Amino acid sequence: MEKAFDFLSGHKDVAFATVEQDKPKIRVFQIMRQEGHTLYFATSPRKEVYRQLRENPHVELLAMDGDISVRLTGCAVFDVPDALAREIYADNPVLPRLYKRYTDLVYFRLPIAKLDYYDLSPTPPVFEHYEFGEPV
């Protein structure tokens, strides 16, 4: 499991899938912070993805590089403390270039419910599945 989390910490750009009216919507998102089994993100409240997450918080992410990929699922939770939101904004060099204030964004966390780690380089390939449970 640690190799999956190490992989994620080195691969911040992920394919991020939401649902709108039973249709998948995917885009590239950046993991802003990783703490244990929880990932943190920021987005504009004006974006389609924000509305989609409010209507249906279930998401799936995929990070891939070479023969290794990590896929995970969870539900977005919009309860990030203000102090942590300030840190996320200050620690990311892109956000201040795009948004004048940290309050121009909404911050959410994604407690990981399920995680799949694939490594296709060895024979046989490595597949590891972990379940952490749905967030409360």
MDAnalysis code that builds the backbone (N, CA, C; Angstrom):
import MDAnalysis as mda
import numpy as np

u = mda.Universe.empty(408, n_residues=136, atom_resindex=np.repeat(np.arange(136), 3), trajectory=True)
u.add_TopologyAttr("name", ["N", "CA", "C"] * 136)
u.add_TopologyAttr("resid", np.arange(1, 137))
u.add_TopologyAttr("resname", ["MET", "GLU", "LYS", "ALA", "PHE", "ASP", "PHE", "LEU", "SER", "GLY", "HIS", "LYS", "ASP", "VAL", "ALA", "PHE", "ALA", "THR", "VAL", "GLU", "GLN", "ASP", "LYS", "PRO", "LYS", "ILE", "ARG", "VAL", "PHE", "GLN", "ILE", "MET", "ARG", "GLN", "GLU", "GLY", "HIS", "THR", "LEU", "TYR", "PHE", "ALA", "THR", "SER", "PRO", "ARG", "LYS", "GLU", "VAL", "TYR", "ARG", "GLN", "LEU", "ARG", "GLU", "ASN", "PRO", "HIS", "VAL", "GLU", "LEU", "LEU", "ALA", "MET", "ASP", "GLY", "ASP", "ILE", "SER", "VAL", "ARG", "LEU", "THR", "GLY", "CYS", "ALA", "VAL", "PHE", "ASP", "VAL", "PRO", "ASP", "ALA", "LEU", "ALA", "ARG", "GLU", "ILE", "TYR", "ALA", "ASP", "ASN", "PRO", "VAL", "LEU", "PRO", "ARG", "LEU", "TYR", "LYS", "ARG", "TYR", "THR", "ASP", "LEU", "VAL", "TYR", "PHE", "ARG", "LEU", "PRO", "ILE", "ALA", "LYS", "LEU", "ASP", "TYR", "TYR", "ASP", "LEU", "SER", "PRO", "THR", "PRO", "PRO", "VAL", "PHE", "GLU", "HIS", "TYR", "GLU", "PHE", "GLY", "GLU", "PRO", "VAL"])
u.atoms.positions = np.array([
    [0.824, -1.192, 0.000],
    [0.000, 0.000, 0.000],
    [0.866, 1.252, 0.000],
    [1.990, 1.203, 0.705],
    [2.857, 2.390, 0.757],
    [3.365, 2.775, -0.625],
    [3.652, 1.773, -1.473],
    [4.150, 2.109, -2.810],
    [3.085, 2.848, -3.619],
    [1.819, 2.535, -3.388],
    [0.737, 3.249, -4.074],
    [0.688, 4.705, -3.616],
    [0.801, 4.953, -2.319],
    [0.769, 6.326, -1.813],
    [2.039, 7.087, -2.187],
    [3.179, 6.401, -2.221],
    [4.412, 7.041, -2.692],
    [4.274, 7.439, -4.163],
    [3.671, 6.559, -4.951],
    [3.458, 6.863, -6.367],
    [2.583, 8.109, -6.510],
    [1.480, 8.166, -5.758],
    [0.597, 9.333, -5.830],
    [1.317, 10.612, -5.422],
    [2.156, 10.543, -4.399],
    [2.840, 11.762, -3.950],
    [3.802, 12.284, -5.009],
    [4.273, 11.408, -5.906],
    [5.156, 11.832, -6.991],
    [4.441, 12.127, -8.296],
    [3.134, 11.906, -8.326],
    [2.349, 12.116, -9.545],
    [1.078, 12.895, -9.195],
    [1.234, 14.189, -9.077],
    [0.144, 15.058, -8.603],
    [-0.962, 15.276, -9.633],
    [-0.641, 15.180, -10.916],
    [-1.647, 15.375, -11.955],
    [-2.348, 14.047, -12.223],
    [-3.672, 14.065, -12.048],
    [-4.451, 12.839, -12.172],
    [-5.659, 13.078, -13.070],
    [-6.134, 12.002, -13.687],
    [-7.409, 12.044, -14.391],
    [-8.483, 11.949, -13.311],
    [-9.427, 12.870, -13.333],
    [-10.418, 13.041, -12.270],
    [-11.794, 12.927, -12.907],
    [-12.530, 11.885, -12.557],
    [-13.827, 11.625, -13.183],
    [-14.970, 11.890, -12.216],
    [-15.948, 12.642, -12.709],
    [-17.186, 12.903, -11.985],
    [-18.333, 12.347, -12.828],
    [-19.551, 12.569, -12.349],
    [-20.738, 12.110, -13.073],
    [-21.706, 13.281, -13.200],
    [-22.304, 13.387, -14.384],
    [-23.373, 14.359, -14.581],
    [-24.493, 13.674, -15.361],
    [-25.646, 13.572, -14.734],
    [-26.809, 12.912, -15.355],
    [-26.427, 11.526, -15.893],
    [-25.779, 10.752, -15.040],
    [-25.371, 9.386, -15.360],
    [-24.343, 9.277, -16.482],
    [-23.692, 10.369, -16.832],
    [-22.649, 10.358, -17.857],
    [-21.319, 10.731, -17.204],
    [-20.249, 10.000, -17.530],
    [-18.951, 10.339, -16.950],
    [-18.397, 11.632, -17.535],
    [-17.712, 12.388, -16.692],
    [-17.012, 13.604, -17.102],
    [-15.604, 13.492, -16.523],
    [-14.603, 13.671, -17.354],
    [-13.230, 13.504, -16.898],
    [-12.409, 14.728, -17.263],
    [-11.482, 15.048, -16.373],
    [-10.564, 16.154, -16.613],
    [-9.299, 15.895, -15.804],
    [-8.253, 16.684, -16.081],
    [-7.015, 16.570, -15.309],
    [-7.129, 17.489, -14.103],
    [-6.807, 16.948, -12.952],
    [-6.825, 17.695, -11.691],
    [-5.468, 17.535, -11.035],
    [-5.148, 18.424, -10.130],
    [-3.893, 18.311, -9.394],
    [-4.179, 18.053, -7.922],
    [-3.537, 17.029, -7.392],
    [-3.618, 16.755, -5.956],
    [-2.850, 17.865, -5.252],
    [-3.513, 18.597, -4.382],
    [-2.897, 19.730, -3.692],
    [-2.174, 19.319, -2.414],
    [-2.662, 18.234, -1.814],
    [-2.079, 17.772, -0.543],
    [-2.499, 16.328, -0.353],
    [-1.640, 15.586, 0.341],
    [-1.926, 14.182, 0.634],
    [-1.596, 13.939, 2.101],
    [-2.590, 13.482, 2.837],
    [-2.390, 13.156, 4.252],
    [-2.994, 11.777, 4.511],
    [-2.144, 10.793, 4.674],
    [-2.637, 9.443, 4.896],
    [-3.481, 8.975, 3.729],
    [-4.713, 8.553, 4.007],
    [-5.628, 8.066, 2.973],
    [-6.549, 9.166, 2.447],
    [-6.159, 10.413, 2.648],
    [-6.993, 11.537, 2.215],
    [-6.215, 12.451, 1.276],
    [-6.857, 12.799, 0.157],
    [-6.278, 13.729, -0.808],
    [-7.069, 15.031, -0.744],
    [-6.391, 16.148, -1.019],
    [-7.029, 17.465, -0.974],
    [-6.929, 18.135, -2.338],
    [-7.987, 18.867, -2.676],
    [-8.092, 19.520, -3.972],
    [-8.687, 20.920, -3.805],
    [-8.541, 21.723, -4.865],
    [-9.163, 23.047, -4.914],
    [-9.747, 23.240, -6.308],
    [-10.860, 23.961, -6.360],
    [-11.465, 24.302, -7.646],
    [-12.249, 25.593, -7.502],
    [-12.630, 26.147, -8.604],
    [-13.446, 27.353, -8.587],
    [-14.916, 26.974, -8.382],
    [-15.627, 27.736, -7.573],
    [-17.053, 27.457, -7.414],
    [-17.846, 27.756, -8.688],
    [-17.218, 28.372, -9.668],
    [-17.882, 28.684, -10.939],
    [-17.747, 27.550, -11.962],
    [-16.914, 26.581, -11.662],
    [-16.664, 25.510, -12.627],
    [-17.735, 24.426, -12.575],
    [-17.901, 23.791, -13.718],
    [-18.842, 22.688, -13.862],
    [-18.533, 21.554, -12.872],
    [-17.255, 21.303, -12.650],
    [-16.874, 20.204, -11.756],
    [-17.389, 20.440, -10.337],
    [-17.407, 21.676, -9.897],
    [-17.908, 21.976, -8.558],
    [-19.395, 21.621, -8.447],
    [-20.164, 22.032, -9.433],
    [-21.591, 21.714, -9.434],
    [-21.802, 20.198, -9.481],
    [-21.020, 19.529, -10.311],
    [-21.141, 18.072, -10.401],
    [-20.842, 17.394, -9.067],
    [-19.815, 17.849, -8.393],
    [-19.444, 17.256, -7.100],
    [-20.496, 17.517, -6.027],
    [-21.126, 18.674, -6.082],
    [-22.178, 18.970, -5.108],
    [-23.407, 18.095, -5.348],
    [-23.702, 17.826, -6.604],
    [-24.859, 16.990, -6.938],
    [-24.582, 15.511, -6.709],
    [-23.348, 15.091, -6.988],
    [-22.964, 13.691, -6.816],
    [-21.484, 13.661, -6.437],
    [-21.154, 13.462, -5.169],
    [-19.769, 13.571, -4.721],
    [-18.880, 12.370, -5.048],
    [-19.412, 11.335, -5.691],
    [-18.615, 10.151, -6.017],
    [-17.660, 10.453, -7.168],
    [-16.385, 10.130, -6.963],
    [-15.378, 10.367, -7.990],
    [-14.457, 9.157, -8.119],
    [-13.761, 9.124, -9.248],
    [-12.713, 8.138, -9.468],
    [-11.520, 8.884, -10.047],
    [-10.330, 8.518, -9.588],
    [-9.087, 9.134, -10.057],
    [-8.191, 8.074, -10.657],
    [-7.348, 8.497, -11.588],
    [-6.349, 7.611, -12.160],
    [-5.062, 8.386, -12.341],
    [-3.975, 7.824, -11.786],
    [-2.626, 8.349, -12.000],
    [-1.849, 7.255, -12.712],
    [-1.077, 7.631, -13.730],
    [-0.345, 6.618, -14.484],
    [0.984, 7.168, -14.948],
    [1.979, 6.308, -14.923],
    [3.292, 6.650, -15.448],
    [3.971, 5.343, -15.844],
    [4.258, 5.189, -17.132],
    [4.890, 3.959, -17.607],
    [3.986, 2.765, -17.362],
    [4.524, 1.762, -16.685],
    [3.787, 0.530, -16.421],
    [3.016, 0.548, -15.110],
    [3.065, 1.657, -14.393],
    [2.414, 1.722, -13.081],
    [1.212, 2.649, -13.148],
    [0.116, 2.202, -12.543],
    [-1.053, 3.062, -12.420],
    [-1.707, 2.837, -11.062],
    [-2.350, 3.892, -10.586],
    [-3.109, 3.845, -9.336],
    [-4.483, 4.411, -9.647],
    [-5.498, 3.617, -9.339],
    [-6.885, 4.061, -9.512],
    [-7.530, 4.042, -8.142],
    [-8.304, 5.096, -7.849],
    [-8.959, 5.140, -6.546],
    [-10.330, 5.760, -6.660],
    [-11.170, 5.439, -5.687],
    [-12.510, 6.002, -5.621],
    [-12.741, 6.600, -4.242],
    [-13.687, 7.523, -4.182],
    [-14.061, 8.142, -2.917],
    [-15.171, 9.152, -3.150],
    [-15.534, 9.836, -2.084],
    [-16.573, 10.874, -2.144],
    [-15.979, 12.197, -1.673],
    [-16.195, 13.238, -2.455],
    [-15.713, 14.574, -2.106],
    [-16.444, 15.100, -0.885],
    [-15.670, 15.689, 0.031],
    [-16.217, 16.263, 1.261],
    [-15.732, 17.707, 1.344],
    [-16.671, 18.645, 1.462],
    [-16.350, 20.076, 1.462],
    [-16.297, 20.633, 2.882],
    [-15.375, 20.132, 3.671],
    [-15.248, 20.611, 5.052],
    [-13.797, 20.921, 5.430],
    [-13.021, 21.400, 4.477],
    [-11.615, 21.710, 4.725],
    [-11.523, 22.966, 5.595],
    [-10.808, 22.883, 6.729],
    [-10.670, 24.053, 7.606],
    [-9.999, 25.229, 6.892],
    [-10.362, 26.417, 7.299],
    [-9.846, 27.637, 6.679],
    [-8.316, 27.684, 6.705],
    [-7.709, 27.315, 7.810],
    [-6.246, 27.369, 7.910],
    [-5.589, 26.441, 6.889],
    [-6.167, 25.289, 6.676],
    [-5.628, 24.354, 5.694],
    [-5.861, 24.869, 4.273],
    [-6.991, 25.490, 4.021],
    [-7.256, 26.091, 2.707],
    [-6.210, 27.167, 2.401],
    [-5.879, 27.981, 3.392],
    [-4.844, 29.013, 3.219],
    [-3.500, 28.377, 2.870],
    [-3.157, 27.293, 3.560],
    [-1.895, 26.582, 3.307],
    [-1.851, 26.018, 1.895],
    [-2.928, 25.367, 1.496],
    [-2.981, 24.788, 0.155],
    [-2.773, 25.870, -0.895],
    [-3.445, 26.991, -0.735],
    [-3.320, 28.109, -1.675],
    [-1.878, 28.641, -1.695],
    [-1.312, 28.850, -0.530],
    [0.044, 29.419, -0.433],
    [1.114, 28.453, -0.940],
    [0.899, 27.152, -0.773],
    [1.905, 26.158, -1.149],
    [1.898, 25.797, -2.629],
    [0.886, 26.223, -3.361],
    [0.796, 25.877, -4.771],
    [1.109, 27.113, -5.606],
    [2.198, 27.107, -6.374],
    [2.583, 28.315, -7.115],
    [1.609, 28.707, -8.225],
    [0.791, 27.786, -8.700],
    [-0.132, 28.090, -9.790],
    [-1.375, 28.826, -9.292],
    [-1.901, 28.431, -8.133],
    [-3.165, 29.006, -7.661],
    [-3.124, 30.531, -7.532],
    [-2.091, 31.130, -6.906],
    [-2.074, 32.596, -6.808],
    [-1.973, 33.300, -8.170],
    [-1.450, 32.607, -9.175],
    [-1.400, 33.195, -10.517],
    [-2.774, 33.218, -11.163],
    [-3.631, 32.257, -10.807],
    [-4.948, 32.146, -11.432],
    [-6.064, 32.814, -10.636],
    [-5.881, 32.872, -9.314],
    [-6.927, 33.399, -8.423],
    [-6.295, 34.407, -7.473],
    [-6.938, 35.562, -7.329],
    [-6.368, 36.645, -6.517],
    [-6.317, 36.319, -5.033],
    [-7.329, 35.583, -4.546],
    [-7.413, 35.276, -3.111],
    [-7.720, 33.800, -2.912],
    [-7.288, 33.267, -1.809],
    [-7.583, 31.864, -1.522],
    [-9.088, 31.646, -1.408],
    [-9.820, 32.689, -1.042],
    [-11.274, 32.576, -0.896],
    [-12.010, 32.548, -2.239],
    [-11.276, 32.735, -3.348],
    [-11.884, 32.612, -4.668],
    [-12.093, 31.144, -5.051],
    [-11.589, 30.243, -4.235],
    [-11.661, 28.812, -4.505],
    [-12.466, 28.097, -3.432],
    [-12.908, 26.895, -3.771],
    [-13.472, 25.985, -2.777],
    [-12.495, 24.829, -2.651],
    [-12.384, 24.311, -1.439],
    [-11.431, 23.253, -1.133],
    [-12.210, 22.032, -0.662],
    [-11.764, 20.882, -1.114],
    [-12.434, 19.663, -0.677],
    [-11.407, 18.568, -0.469],
    [-11.818, 17.592, 0.315],
    [-10.954, 16.452, 0.568],
    [-11.615, 15.214, -0.014],
    [-10.792, 14.247, -0.310],
    [-11.276, 12.984, -0.847],
    [-10.699, 11.850, -0.001],
    [-11.464, 11.392, 0.996],
    [-11.026, 10.201, 1.726],
    [-11.109, 9.010, 0.759],
    [-10.033, 8.281, 0.629],
    [-9.989, 7.179, -0.325],
    [-10.796, 6.006, 0.214],
    [-11.766, 5.561, -0.565],
    [-12.580, 4.401, -0.182],
    [-11.953, 3.110, -0.708],
    [-11.525, 3.133, -1.979],
    [-10.915, 1.953, -2.607],
    [-9.726, 2.405, -3.433],
    [-8.711, 1.565, -3.487],
    [-7.503, 1.884, -4.240],
    [-7.003, 0.618, -4.923],
    [-6.660, 0.738, -6.208],
    [-6.051, -0.348, -6.967],
    [-4.682, 0.106, -7.445],
    [-3.681, -0.733, -7.199],
    [-2.316, -0.467, -7.636],
    [-1.944, -1.524, -8.674],
    [-1.500, -1.067, -9.848],
    [-1.099, -1.969, -10.921],
    [0.349, -1.677, -11.298],
    [1.137, -2.733, -11.455],
    [2.476, -2.607, -12.004],
    [2.609, -3.694, -13.055],
    [2.635, -3.293, -14.319],
    [2.671, -4.238, -15.423],
    [4.085, -4.649, -15.813],
    [5.127, -4.112, -15.157],
    [6.497, -4.423, -15.574],
    [6.948, -5.834, -15.192],
    [6.604, -6.379, -14.024],
    [7.056, -7.753, -13.742],
    [6.144, -8.795, -14.388],
    [6.622, -10.020, -14.433],
    [5.799, -11.142, -14.872],
    [5.719, -12.123, -13.718],
    [4.542, -12.378, -13.201],
    [3.270, -11.799, -13.598],
    [3.146, -10.363, -13.081],
    [2.259, -9.575, -13.685],
    [2.044, -8.200, -13.214],
    [1.557, -8.174, -11.765],
    [1.800, -7.062, -11.110],
    [1.370, -6.866, -9.726],
    [0.026, -6.150, -9.724],
    [-0.929, -6.701, -8.992],
    [-2.202, -6.026, -8.770],
    [-2.492, -6.111, -7.280],
    [-2.705, -4.953, -6.662],
    [-3.047, -4.900, -5.236],
    [-4.303, -4.063, -5.085],
    [-5.252, -4.562, -4.321],
    [-6.523, -3.871, -4.093],
    [-6.672, -3.614, -2.602],
    [-7.064, -2.376, -2.254],
    [-7.272, -1.998, -0.847],
    [-8.636, -1.335, -0.706],
    [-9.302, -1.628, 0.376],
    [-10.575, -0.987, 0.691],
    [-10.453, -0.345, 2.061],
    [-10.769, 0.938, 2.111],
    [-10.681, 1.691, 3.352],
    [-12.049, 2.005, 3.914],
    [-13.098, 1.732, 3.162],
    [-14.445, 2.020, 3.611],
    [-14.926, 3.379, 3.136],
    [-16.219, 3.527, 3.089],
    [-16.821, 4.798, 2.672],
    [-16.704, 5.808, 3.808],
    [-16.496, 7.077, 3.482],
    [-16.412, 8.103, 4.523],
    [-17.739, 8.284, 5.243],
    [-17.653, 8.707, 6.483],
    [-18.858, 8.936, 7.287],
    [-19.406, 10.311, 7.006],
])
